[in-house]
Amino acid sequence: MLQIRTVIADALRIEEEVNSFLKYCANYGKMVKKITPNGFMEREQGQSLLVMVIEYEEKNDCGYEKDED
C-alpha cells in the first residue's frame, strides 16, 4: 500500500530531515517510490519552510507469506 510522508523544514535542515526519513525507510523495510518538492510555507518571522512529499511502501506488501515445501 502506498503511503505518503510530508517533510517540512527550513532550507538549512531540509536535506537532513529527508535523509533521516530515508534511513528510517531503509531500517524498517520500506521502499521509497518518489520524492517531490511541494512548495514553500511562509512564516511571519524567519525563513520560509520547504515542503517535500515522500511516497513509500512496504517492500513485501503482499499480505501473506508463501509456504515453502
C-alpha positions, 0 to 999 in steps of 0.5 A: 500500500502506498503511503505518503510522508510530508517533510517540512523544514527550513532550507538549512535542515531540509536535506537532513530531515529527508535523509533521516526519513530515508534511513528510517525507510531503509531500517524498517523495510520500506521502499521509497517510490518518489520524492517531490518538492511541494512548495514553500510555507511562509512564516511571519518571522524567519525563513520560509519552510520547504515542503517535500512529499515522500511516497513509500511502501512496504517492500513485501506488501503482499499480505501473506507469506508463501509456504515453502515445501 
